[in-house]
């Protein structure tokens, strides 16, 4: 049974931002087949992938002068 985690919640938010699995897979440079178990919570992505996903969903920050 899949478990809801911060990783798959973030991935699912990024899924909407990227317009679907193909867009998210391209943004993360992985295949859709690799992405699918992460989205469902059956597997967890690496820390590197999770950080890349966080960058996709984070609001842009104002630049400091």
PQR file of N, CA, C, O and H, with PARSE charges and radii, in Angstrom:
ATOM      1  N   UNK A   1       0.836  -1.181   0.000 -0.4000 1.5000
ATOM      2  CA  UNK A   1       0.000   0.000   0.000 -0.0000 2.0000
ATOM      3  C   UNK A   1       0.883   1.248   0.000  0.5500 1.7000
ATOM      4  O   UNK A   1       1.796   1.359   0.819 -0.5500 1.4000
ATOM      5  N   UNK A   2       0.622   2.182  -0.904 -0.4000 1.5000
ATOM      6  CA  UNK A   2       1.434   3.397  -0.961 -0.0000 2.0000
ATOM      7  C   UNK A   2       1.206   4.269   0.279  0.5500 1.7000
ATOM      8  O   UNK A   2       0.122   4.289   0.861 -0.5500 1.4000
ATOM      9  H   UNK A   2      -0.119   2.092  -1.570  0.4000 1.0000
ATOM     10  N   UNK A   3       2.232   4.964   0.648 -0.4000 1.5000
ATOM     11  CA  UNK A   3       2.175   5.866   1.795 -0.0000 2.0000
ATOM     12  C   UNK A   3       2.322   7.278   1.275  0.5500 1.7000
ATOM     13  O   UNK A   3       3.167   7.548   0.421 -0.5500 1.4000
ATOM     14  H   UNK A   3       3.113   4.949   0.175  0.4000 1.0000
ATOM     15  N   UNK A   4       1.493   8.192   1.793 -0.4000 1.5000
ATOM     16  CA  UNK A   4       1.629   9.584   1.391 -0.0000 2.0000
ATOM     17  C   UNK A   4       2.814  10.184   2.131  0.5500 1.7000
ATOM     18  O   UNK A   4       2.900  10.118   3.357 -0.5500 1.4000
ATOM     19  H   UNK A   4       0.807   7.973   2.486  0.4000 1.0000
ATOM     20  N   UNK A   5       3.721  10.768   1.364 -0.4000 1.5000
ATOM     21  CA  UNK A   5       4.925  11.374   1.926 -0.0000 2.0000
ATOM     22  C   UNK A   5       5.074  12.787   1.373  0.5500 1.7000
ATOM     23  O   UNK A   5       4.395  13.176   0.423 -0.5500 1.4000
ATOM     24  H   UNK A   5       3.651  10.821   0.368  0.4000 1.0000
ATOM     25  N   UNK A   6       5.966  13.533   1.983 -0.4000 1.5000
ATOM     26  CA  UNK A   6       6.230  14.875   1.460 -0.0000 2.0000
ATOM     27  C   UNK A   6       6.804  14.786   0.043  0.5500 1.7000
ATOM     28  O   UNK A   6       6.574  15.670  -0.782 -0.5500 1.4000
ATOM     29  H   UNK A   6       6.518  13.217   2.755  0.4000 1.0000
ATOM     30  N   UNK A   7       7.557  13.706  -0.235 -0.4000 1.5000
ATOM     31  CA  UNK A   7       8.131  13.551  -1.570 -0.0000 2.0000
ATOM     32  C   UNK A   7       7.044  13.380  -2.634  0.5500 1.7000
ATOM     33  O   UNK A   7       7.057  14.075  -3.650 -0.5500 1.4000
ATOM     34  H   UNK A   7       7.744  12.988   0.435  0.4000 1.0000
ATOM     35  N   UNK A   8       6.105  12.458  -2.408 -0.4000 1.5000
ATOM     36  CA  UNK A   8       5.123  12.262  -3.476 -0.0000 2.0000
ATOM     37  C   UNK A   8       4.103  13.397  -3.515  0.5500 1.7000
ATOM     38  O   UNK A   8       3.530  13.654  -4.574 -0.5500 1.4000
ATOM     39  H   UNK A   8       6.093  11.893  -1.584  0.4000 1.0000
ATOM     40  N   UNK A   9       3.855  14.082  -2.404 -0.4000 1.5000
ATOM     41  CA  UNK A   9       2.991  15.270  -2.462 -0.0000 2.0000
ATOM     42  C   UNK A   9       3.655  16.354  -3.305  0.5500 1.7000
ATOM     43  O   UNK A   9       3.000  17.001  -4.121 -0.5500 1.4000
ATOM     44  H   UNK A   9       4.321  13.873  -1.544  0.4000 1.0000
ATOM     45  N   UNK A  10       4.960  16.550  -3.103 -0.4000 1.5000
ATOM     46  CA  UNK A  10       5.699  17.549  -3.875 -0.0000 2.0000
ATOM     47  C   UNK A  10       5.758  17.161  -5.345  0.5500 1.7000
ATOM     48  O   UNK A  10       5.585  18.007  -6.223 -0.5500 1.4000
ATOM     49  H   UNK A  10       5.492  16.024  -2.439  0.4000 1.0000
ATOM     50  N   UNK A  11       6.004  15.877  -5.614 -0.4000 1.5000
ATOM     51  CA  UNK A  11       6.032  15.401  -7.000 -0.0000 2.0000
ATOM     52  C   UNK A  11       4.684  15.614  -7.682  0.5500 1.7000
ATOM     53  O   UNK A  11       4.640  16.004  -8.849 -0.5500 1.4000
ATOM     54  H   UNK A  11       6.145  15.190  -4.901  0.4000 1.0000
ATOM     55  N   UNK A  12       3.595  15.366  -6.980 -0.4000 1.5000
ATOM     56  CA  UNK A  12       2.277  15.550  -7.571 -0.0000 2.0000
ATOM     57  C   UNK A  12       1.955  17.021  -7.798  0.5500 1.7000
ATOM     58  O   UNK A  12       1.246  17.356  -8.748 -0.5500 1.4000
ATOM     59  H   UNK A  12       3.630  15.049  -6.033  0.4000 1.0000
ATOM     60  N   UNK A  13       2.455  17.893  -6.954 -0.4000 1.5000
ATOM     61  CA  UNK A  13       2.304  19.333  -7.184 -0.0000 2.0000
ATOM     62  C   UNK A  13       3.099  19.741  -8.428  0.5500 1.7000
ATOM     63  O   UNK A  13       2.614  20.510  -9.257 -0.5500 1.4000
ATOM     64  H   UNK A  13       3.031  17.621  -6.182  0.4000 1.0000
ATOM     65  N   UNK A  14       4.317  19.221  -8.549 -0.4000 1.5000
ATOM     66  CA  UNK A  14       5.140  19.514  -9.728 -0.0000 2.0000
ATOM     67  C   UNK A  14       4.520  18.936 -10.993  0.5500 1.7000
ATOM     68  O   UNK A  14       4.658  19.510 -12.073 -0.5500 1.4000
ATOM     69  H   UNK A  14       4.711  18.596  -7.876  0.4000 1.0000
ATOM     70  N   UNK A  15       3.844  17.811 -10.863 -0.4000 1.5000
ATOM     71  CA  UNK A  15       3.158  17.188 -11.995 -0.0000 2.0000
ATOM     72  C   UNK A  15       2.152  18.164 -12.603  0.5500 1.7000
ATOM     73  O   UNK A  15       2.071  18.293 -13.824 -0.5500 1.4000
ATOM     74  H   UNK A  15       3.732  17.344  -9.985  0.4000 1.0000
ATOM     75  N   UNK A  16       1.394  18.845 -11.762 -0.4000 1.5000
ATOM     76  CA  UNK A  16       0.411  19.830 -12.237 -0.0000 2.0000
ATOM     77  C   UNK A  16       1.107  21.031 -12.877  0.5500 1.7000
ATOM     78  O   UNK A  16       0.674  21.525 -13.918 -0.5500 1.4000
ATOM     79  H   UNK A  16       1.460  18.741 -10.770  0.4000 1.0000
ATOM     80  N   UNK A  17       2.181  21.493 -12.253 -0.4000 1.5000
ATOM     81  CA  UNK A  17       2.917  22.658 -12.769 -0.0000 2.0000
ATOM     82  C   UNK A  17       3.509  22.357 -14.146  0.5500 1.7000
ATOM     83  O   UNK A  17       3.502  23.214 -15.029 -0.5500 1.4000
ATOM     84  H   UNK A  17       2.533  21.091 -11.407  0.4000 1.0000
ATOM     85  N   UNK A  18       4.019  21.138 -14.326 -0.4000 1.5000
ATOM     86  CA  UNK A  18       4.681  20.754 -15.577 -0.0000 2.0000
ATOM     87  C   UNK A  18       3.705  20.261 -16.646  0.5500 1.7000
ATOM     88  O   UNK A  18       4.115  19.942 -17.763 -0.5500 1.4000
ATOM     89  H   UNK A  18       4.024  20.441 -13.609  0.4000 1.0000
ATOM     90  N   UNK A  19       2.431  20.199 -16.310 -0.4000 1.5000
ATOM     91  CA  UNK A  19       1.438  19.817 -17.304 -0.0000 2.0000
ATOM     92  C   UNK A  19       1.316  18.322 -17.537  0.5500 1.7000
ATOM     93  O   UNK A  19       0.799  17.906 -18.574 -0.5500 1.4000
ATOM     94  H   UNK A  19       2.099  20.457 -15.403  0.4000 1.0000
ATOM     95  N   UNK A  20       1.773  17.509 -16.608 -0.4000 1.5000
ATOM     96  CA  UNK A  20       1.625  16.064 -16.739 -0.0000 2.0000
ATOM     97  C   UNK A  20       2.927  15.320 -16.559  0.5500 1.7000
ATOM     98  O   UNK A  20       3.988  15.904 -16.337 -0.5500 1.4000
ATOM     99  H   UNK A  20       2.192  17.847 -15.765  0.4000 1.0000
ATOM    100  N   UNK A  21       2.807  14.001 -16.665 -0.4000 1.5000
ATOM    101  CA  UNK A  21       3.955  13.124 -16.397 -0.0000 2.0000
ATOM    102  C   UNK A  21       5.094  13.320 -17.389  0.5500 1.7000
ATOM    103  O   UNK A  21       6.262  13.287 -17.003 -0.5500 1.4000
ATOM    104  H   UNK A  21       1.946  13.526 -16.846  0.4000 1.0000
ATOM    105  N   UNK A  22       4.773  13.520 -18.641 -0.4000 1.5000
ATOM    106  CA  UNK A  22       5.834  13.693 -19.645 -0.0000 2.0000
ATOM    107  C   UNK A  22       6.630  14.967 -19.359  0.5500 1.7000
ATOM    108  O   UNK A  22       7.860  14.957 -19.406 -0.5500 1.4000
ATOM    109  H   UNK A  22       3.824  13.546 -18.955  0.4000 1.0000
ATOM    110  N   UNK A  23       5.936  16.049 -19.066 -0.4000 1.5000
ATOM    111  CA  UNK A  23       6.619  17.307 -18.755 -0.0000 2.0000
ATOM    112  C   UNK A  23       7.462  17.219 -17.502  0.5500 1.7000
ATOM    113  O   UNK A  23       8.577  17.741 -17.460 -0.5500 1.4000
ATOM    114  H   UNK A  23       4.937  16.057 -19.028  0.4000 1.0000
ATOM    115  N   UNK A  24       6.937  16.562 -16.478 -0.4000 1.5000
ATOM    116  CA  UNK A  24       7.697  16.423 -15.235 -0.0000 2.0000
ATOM    117  C   UNK A  24       8.900  15.515 -15.437  0.5500 1.7000
ATOM    118  O   UNK A  24       9.991  15.804 -14.944 -0.5500 1.4000
ATOM    119  H   UNK A  24       6.032  16.139 -16.512  0.4000 1.0000
ATOM    120  N   UNK A  25       8.706  14.429 -16.152 -0.4000 1.5000
ATOM    121  CA  UNK A  25       9.829  13.518 -16.424 -0.0000 2.0000
ATOM    122  C   UNK A  25      10.943  14.250 -17.171  0.5500 1.7000
ATOM    123  O   UNK A  25      12.121  14.076 -16.861 -0.5500 1.4000
ATOM    124  H   UNK A  25       7.820  14.194 -16.552  0.4000 1.0000
ATOM    125  N   UNK A  26      10.572  15.060 -18.146 -0.4000 1.5000
ATOM    126  CA  UNK A  26      11.577  15.837 -18.886 -0.0000 2.0000
ATOM    127  C   UNK A  26      12.285  16.826 -17.968  0.5500 1.7000
ATOM    128  O   UNK A  26      13.505  16.980 -18.036 -0.5500 1.4000
ATOM    129  H   UNK A  26       9.615  15.201 -18.399  0.4000 1.0000
ATOM    130  N   UNK A  27      11.515  17.496 -17.108 -0.4000 1.5000
ATOM    131  CA  UNK A  27      12.107  18.487 -16.206 -0.0000 2.0000
ATOM    132  C   UNK A  27      13.088  17.839 -15.231  0.5500 1.7000
ATOM    133  O   UNK A  27      14.098  18.442 -14.865 -0.5500 1.4000
ATOM    134  H   UNK A  27      10.525  17.370 -17.053  0.4000 1.0000
ATOM    135  N   UNK A  28      12.786  16.606 -14.812 -0.4000 1.5000
ATOM    136  CA  UNK A  28      13.654  15.903 -13.863 -0.0000 2.0000
ATOM    137  C   UNK A  28      14.694  15.024 -14.549  0.5500 1.7000
ATOM    138  O   UNK A  28      15.554  14.435 -13.895 -0.5500 1.4000
ATOM    139  H   UNK A  28      11.966  16.116 -15.109  0.4000 1.0000
ATOM    140  N   UNK A  29      14.603  14.943 -15.883 -0.4000 1.5000
ATOM    141  CA  UNK A  29      15.535  14.143 -16.689 -0.0000 2.0000
ATOM    142  C   UNK A  29      15.491  12.666 -16.295  0.5500 1.7000
ATOM    143  O   UNK A  29      16.523  12.020 -16.113 -0.5500 1.4000
ATOM    144  H   UNK A  29      13.904  15.421 -16.414  0.4000 1.0000
ATOM    145  N   UNK A  30      14.253  12.149 -16.168 -0.4000 1.5000
ATOM    146  CA  UNK A  30      14.019  10.733 -15.904 -0.0000 2.0000
ATOM    147  C   UNK A  30      12.933  10.253 -16.858  0.5500 1.7000
ATOM    148  O   UNK A  30      12.274  11.065 -17.507 -0.5500 1.4000
ATOM    149  H   UNK A  30      13.414  12.675 -16.315  0.4000 1.0000
ATOM    150  N   UNK A  31      12.744   8.943 -16.947 -0.4000 1.5000
ATOM    151  CA  UNK A  31      11.667   8.414 -17.771 -0.0000 2.0000
ATOM    152  C   UNK A  31      10.353   8.448 -16.998  0.5500 1.7000
ATOM    153  O   UNK A  31      10.344   8.513 -15.768 -0.5500 1.4000
ATOM    154  H   UNK A  31      13.280   8.284 -16.419  0.4000 1.0000
ATOM    155  N   UNK A  32       9.250   8.403 -17.731 -0.4000 1.5000
ATOM    156  CA  UNK A  32       7.936   8.340 -17.103 -0.0000 2.0000
ATOM    157  C   UNK A  32       7.832   7.061 -16.273  0.5500 1.7000
ATOM    158  O   UNK A  32       7.208   7.052 -15.212 -0.5500 1.4000
ATOM    159  H   UNK A  32       9.258   8.351 -18.730  0.4000 1.0000
ATOM    160  N   UNK A  33       8.444   5.985 -16.759 -0.4000 1.5000
ATOM    161  CA  UNK A  33       8.415   4.718 -16.034 -0.0000 2.0000
ATOM    162  C   UNK A  33       9.122   4.831 -14.685  0.5500 1.7000
ATOM    163  O   UNK A  33       8.699   4.205 -13.713 -0.5500 1.4000
ATOM    164  H   UNK A  33       8.951   5.992 -17.620  0.4000 1.0000
ATOM    165  N   UNK A  34      10.179   5.612 -14.615 -0.4000 1.5000
ATOM    166  CA  UNK A  34      10.887   5.842 -13.361 -0.0000 2.0000
ATOM    167  C   UNK A  34      10.055   6.719 -12.434  0.5500 1.7000
ATOM    168  O   UNK A  34      10.034   6.512 -11.221 -0.5500 1.4000
ATOM    169  H   UNK A  34      10.523   6.121 -15.404  0.4000 1.0000
ATOM    170  N   UNK A  35       9.380   7.684 -13.007 -0.4000 1.5000
ATOM    171  CA  UNK A  35       8.594   8.661 -12.256 -0.0000 2.0000
ATOM    172  C   UNK A  35       7.339   8.060 -11.616  0.5500 1.7000
ATOM    173  O   UNK A  35       6.972   8.437 -10.503 -0.5500 1.4000
ATOM    174  H   UNK A  35       9.396   7.852 -13.993  0.4000 1.0000
ATOM    175  N   UNK A  36       6.690   7.145 -12.299 -0.4000 1.5000
ATOM    176  CA  UNK A  36       5.391   6.621 -11.871 -0.0000 2.0000
ATOM    177  C   UNK A  36       5.370   6.075 -10.447  0.5500 1.7000
ATOM    178  O   UNK A  36       4.476   6.449  -9.688 -0.5500 1.4000
ATOM    179  H   UNK A  36       6.988   6.839 -13.203  0.4000 1.0000
ATOM    180  N   UNK A  37       6.309   5.205 -10.036 -0.4000 1.5000
ATOM    181  CA  UNK A  37       6.252   4.715  -8.651 -0.0000 2.0000
ATOM    182  C   UNK A  37       6.515   5.796  -7.606  0.5500 1.7000
ATOM    183  O   UNK A  37       6.074   5.669  -6.464 -0.5500 1.4000
ATOM    184  H   UNK A  37       7.036   4.901 -10.653  0.4000 1.0000
ATOM    185  N   UNK A  38       7.222   6.849  -7.978 -0.4000 1.5000
ATOM    186  CA  UNK A  38       7.437   7.956  -7.051 -0.0000 2.0000
ATOM    187  C   UNK A  38       6.130   8.701  -6.821  0.5500 1.7000
ATOM    188  O   UNK A  38       5.805   9.065  -5.691 -0.5500 1.4000
ATOM    189  H   UNK A  38       7.581   6.953  -8.906  0.4000 1.0000
ATOM    190  N   UNK A  39       5.380   8.927  -7.903 -0.4000 1.5000
ATOM    191  CA  UNK A  39       4.119   9.658  -7.806 -0.0000 2.0000
ATOM    192  C   UNK A  39       3.100   8.912  -6.955  0.5500 1.7000
ATOM    193  O   UNK A  39       2.319   9.528  -6.230 -0.5500 1.4000
ATOM    194  H   UNK A  39       5.644   8.631  -8.821  0.4000 1.0000
ATOM    195  N   UNK A  40       3.108   7.598  -7.044 -0.4000 1.5000
ATOM    196  CA  UNK A  40       2.132   6.795  -6.308 -0.0000 2.0000
ATOM    197  C   UNK A  40       2.563   6.511  -4.873  0.5500 1.7000
ATOM    198  O   UNK A  40       1.760   6.035  -4.071 -0.5500 1.4000
ATOM    199  H   UNK A  40       3.742   7.098  -7.634  0.4000 1.0000
ATOM    200  N   UNK A  41       3.814   6.796  -4.543 -0.4000 1.5000
ATOM    201  CA  UNK A  41       4.311   6.534  -3.200 -0.0000 2.0000
ATOM    202  C   UNK A  41       4.838   5.128  -3.010  0.5500 1.7000
ATOM    203  O   UNK A  41       5.142   4.731  -1.885 -0.5500 1.4000
ATOM    204  H   UNK A  41       4.467   7.183  -5.194  0.4000 1.0000
ATOM    205  N   UNK A  42       4.954   4.361  -4.093 -0.4000 1.5000
ATOM    206  CA  UNK A  42       5.497   3.007  -3.990 -0.0000 2.0000
ATOM    207  C   UNK A  42       7.021   3.013  -3.832  0.5500 1.7000
ATOM    208  O   UNK A  42       7.596   2.064  -3.300 -0.5500 1.4000
ATOM    209  H   UNK A  42       4.708   4.683  -5.007  0.4000 1.0000
ATOM    210  N   UNK A  43       7.661   4.070  -4.289 -0.4000 1.5000
ATOM    211  CA  UNK A  43       9.107   4.238  -4.134 -0.0000 2.0000
ATOM    212  C   UNK A  43       9.376   5.708  -3.833  0.5500 1.7000
ATOM    213  O   UNK A  43       8.528   6.567  -4.076 -0.5500 1.4000
ATOM    214  H   UNK A  43       7.193   4.841  -4.722  0.4000 1.0000
ATOM    215  N   UNK A  44      10.546   5.985  -3.310 -0.4000 1.5000
ATOM    216  CA  UNK A  44      10.946   7.368  -3.034 -0.0000 2.0000
ATOM    217  C   UNK A  44      12.057   7.769  -3.989  0.5500 1.7000
ATOM    218  O   UNK A  44      12.938   6.965  -4.292 -0.5500 1.4000
ATOM    219  H   UNK A  44      11.234   5.287  -3.112  0.4000 1.0000
ATOM    220  N   UNK A  45      12.020   9.011  -4.467 -0.4000 1.5000
ATOM    221  CA  UNK A  45      13.107   9.481  -5.327 -0.0000 2.0000
ATOM    222  C   UNK A  45      14.366   9.730  -4.507  0.5500 1.7000
ATOM    223  O   UNK A  45      14.326   9.809  -3.280 -0.5500 1.4000
ATOM    224  H   UNK A  45      11.304   9.665  -4.221  0.4000 1.0000
ATOM    225  N   UNK A  46      15.471   9.850  -5.209 -0.4000 1.5000
ATOM    226  CA  UNK A  46      16.727  10.194  -4.542 -0.0000 2.0000
ATOM    227  C   UNK A  46      16.622  11.614  -3.996  0.5500 1.7000
ATOM    228  O   UNK A  46      15.742  12.383  -4.383 -0.5500 1.4000
ATOM    229  H   UNK A  46      15.503   9.785  -6.206  0.4000 1.0000
ATOM    230  N   UNK A  47      17.525  11.939  -3.102 -0.4000 1.5000
ATOM    231  CA  UNK A  47      17.558  13.294  -2.548 -0.0000 2.0000
ATOM    232  C   UNK A  47      17.771  14.325  -3.653  0.5500 1.7000
ATOM    233  O   UNK A  47      17.186  15.408  -3.621 -0.5500 1.4000
ATOM    234  H   UNK A  47      18.240  11.314  -2.788  0.4000 1.0000
ATOM    235  N   UNK A  48      18.605  13.986  -4.623 -0.4000 1.5000
ATOM    236  CA  UNK A  48      18.879  14.904  -5.744 -0.0000 2.0000
ATOM    237  C   UNK A  48      17.596  15.202  -6.531  0.5500 1.7000
ATOM    238  O   UNK A  48      17.332  16.354  -6.876 -0.5500 1.4000
ATOM    239  H   UNK A  48      19.080  13.107  -4.649  0.4000 1.0000
ATOM    240  N   UNK A  49      16.810  14.175  -6.811 -0.4000 1.5000
ATOM    241  CA  UNK A  49      15.553  14.350  -7.544 -0.0000 2.0000
ATOM    242  C   UNK A  49      14.561  15.140  -6.703  0.5500 1.7000
ATOM    243  O   UNK A  49      13.865  16.013  -7.220 -0.5500 1.4000
ATOM    244  H   UNK A  49      17.025  13.239  -6.532  0.4000 1.0000
ATOM    245  N   UNK A  50      14.492  14.840  -5.415 -0.4000 1.5000
ATOM    246  CA  UNK A  50      13.571  15.566  -4.538 -0.0000 2.0000
ATOM    247  C   UNK A  50      13.920  17.051  -4.487  0.5500 1.7000
ATOM    248  O   UNK A  50      13.022  17.892  -4.536 -0.5500 1.4000
ATOM    249  H   UNK A  50      15.058  14.131  -4.995  0.4000 1.0000
ATOM    250  N   UNK A  51      15.187  17.383  -4.391 -0.4000 1.5000
ATOM    251  CA  UNK A  51      15.606  18.784  -4.380 -0.0000 2.0000
ATOM    252  C   UNK A  51      15.251  19.464  -5.703  0.5500 1.7000
ATOM    253  O   UNK A  51      14.796  20.608  -5.713 -0.5500 1.4000
ATOM    254  H   UNK A  51      15.915  16.700  -4.351  0.4000 1.0000
ATOM    255  N   UNK A  52      15.458  18.759  -6.817 -0.4000 1.5000
ATOM    256  CA  UNK A  52      15.084  19.314  -8.125 -0.0000 2.0000
ATOM    257  C   UNK A  52      13.578  19.557  -8.193  0.5500 1.7000
ATOM    258  O   UNK A  52      13.134  20.546  -8.778 -0.5500 1.4000
ATOM    259  H   UNK A  52      15.828  17.830  -6.808  0.4000 1.0000
ATOM    260  N   UNK A  53      12.799  18.670  -7.604 -0.4000 1.5000
ATOM    261  CA  UNK A  53      11.343  18.828  -7.585 -0.0000 2.0000
ATOM    262  C   UNK A  53      10.945  20.019  -6.725  0.5500 1.7000
ATOM    263  O   UNK A  53      10.054  20.785  -7.093 -0.5500 1.4000
ATOM    264  H   UNK A  53      13.160  17.867  -7.129  0.4000 1.0000
ATOM    265  N   UNK A  54      11.600  20.177  -5.588 -0.4000 1.5000
ATOM    266  CA  UNK A  54      11.326  21.337  -4.734 -0.0000 2.0000
ATOM    267  C   UNK A  54      11.584  22.641  -5.481  0.5500 1.7000
ATOM    268  O   UNK A  54      10.840  23.609  -5.323 -0.5500 1.4000
ATOM    269  H   UNK A  54      12.324  19.555  -5.289  0.4000 1.0000
ATOM    270  N   UNK A  55      12.626  22.666  -6.285 -0.4000 1.5000
ATOM    271  CA  UNK A  55      12.940  23.870  -7.067 -0.0000 2.0000
ATOM    272  C   UNK A  55      11.855  24.157  -8.101  0.5500 1.7000
ATOM    273  O   UNK A  55      11.604  25.316  -8.431 -0.5500 1.4000
ATOM    274  H   UNK A  55      13.230  21.880  -6.413  0.4000 1.0000
ATOM    275  N   UNK A  56      11.211  23.108  -8.615 -0.4000 1.5000
ATOM    276  CA  UNK A  56      10.130  23.297  -9.582 -0.0000 2.0000
ATOM    277  C   UNK A  56       8.889  23.911  -8.940  0.5500 1.7000
ATOM    278  O   UNK A  56       8.193  24.705  -9.573 -0.5500 1.4000
ATOM    279  H   UNK A  56      11.415  22.166  -8.347  0.4000 1.0000
ATOM    280  N   UNK A  57       8.609  23.552  -7.696 -0.4000 1.5000
ATOM    281  CA  UNK A  57       7.375  24.008  -7.061 -0.0000 2.0000
ATOM    282  C   UNK A  57       7.554  25.248  -6.197  0.5500 1.7000
ATOM    283  O   UNK A  57       6.571  25.884  -5.818 -0.5500 1.4000
ATOM    284  H   UNK A  57       9.174  22.907  -7.182  0.4000 1.0000
ATOM    285  N   UNK A  58       8.802  25.599  -5.882 -0.4000 1.5000
ATOM    286  CA  UNK A  58       9.050  26.760  -5.031 -0.0000 2.0000
ATOM    287  C   UNK A  58       8.726  28.043  -5.782  0.5500 1.7000
ATOM    288  O   UNK A  58       9.040  28.175  -6.965 -0.5500 1.4000
ATOM    289  H   UNK A  58       9.600  25.082  -6.191  0.4000 1.0000
ATOM    290  N   UNK A  59       8.096  28.985  -5.092 -0.4000 1.5000
ATOM    291  CA  UNK A  59       7.832  30.260  -5.750 -0.0000 2.0000
ATOM    292  C   UNK A  59       9.141  31.003  -6.009  0.5500 1.7000
ATOM    293  O   UNK A  59      10.096  30.871  -5.243 -0.5500 1.4000
ATOM    294  H   UNK A  59       7.841  28.878  -4.131  0.4000 1.0000
ATOM    295  N   UNK A  60       9.183  31.774  -7.074 -0.4000 1.5000
ATOM    296  CA  UNK A  60      10.415  32.524  -7.358 -0.0000 2.0000
ATOM    297  C   UNK A  60      10.703  33.502  -6.221  0.5500 1.7000
ATOM    298  O   UNK A  60       9.798  34.117  -5.658 -0.5500 1.4000
ATOM    299  H   UNK A  60       8.407  31.882  -7.696  0.4000 1.0000
ATOM    300  N   UNK A  61      11.970  33.622  -5.907 -0.4000 1.5000
ATOM    301  CA  UNK A  61      12.378  34.536  -4.841 -0.0000 2.0000
ATOM    302  C   UNK A  61      12.851  35.850  -5.452  0.5500 1.7000
ATOM    303  O   UNK A  61      13.442  35.883  -6.531 -0.5500 1.4000
ATOM    304  H   UNK A  61      12.705  33.122  -6.365  0.4000 1.0000
ATOM    305  N   UNK A  62      12.575  36.910  -4.739 -0.4000 1.5000
ATOM    306  CA  UNK A  62      13.049  38.222  -5.181 -0.0000 2.0000
ATOM    307  C   UNK A  62      14.555  38.262  -5.047  0.5500 1.7000
ATOM    308  O   UNK A  62      15.117  37.742  -4.083 -0.5500 1.4000
ATOM    309  H   UNK A  62      12.095  36.882  -3.863  0.4000 1.0000
ATOM    310  N   UNK A  63      15.205  38.878  -6.012 -0.4000 1.5000
ATOM    311  CA  UNK A  63      16.664  39.001  -5.973 -0.0000 2.0000
ATOM    312  C   UNK A  63      17.047  40.106  -5.004  0.5500 1.7000
ATOM    313  O   UNK A  63      16.427  41.169  -4.964 -0.5500 1.4000
ATOM    314  H   UNK A  63      14.748  39.300  -6.795  0.4000 1.0000
ATOM    315  N   UNK A  64      18.080  39.830  -4.229 -0.4000 1.5000
ATOM    316  CA  UNK A  64      18.595  40.845  -3.307 -0.0000 2.0000
ATOM    317  C   UNK A  64      19.584  41.736  -4.042  0.5500 1.7000
ATOM    318  O   UNK A  64      20.303  41.282  -4.932 -0.5500 1.4000
ATOM    319  H   UNK A  64      18.584  38.967  -4.262  0.4000 1.0000
ATOM    320  N   UNK A  65      19.613  42.966  -3.674 -0.4000 1.5000
ATOM    321  CA  UNK A  65      20.546  43.890  -4.336 -0.0000 2.0000
ATOM    322  C   UNK A  65      21.842  43.942  -3.618  0.5500 1.7000
ATOM    323  O   UNK A  65      22.748  44.666  -4.031 -0.5500 1.4000
ATOM    324  H   UNK A  65      19.029  43.335  -2.951  0.4000 1.0000
TER
END
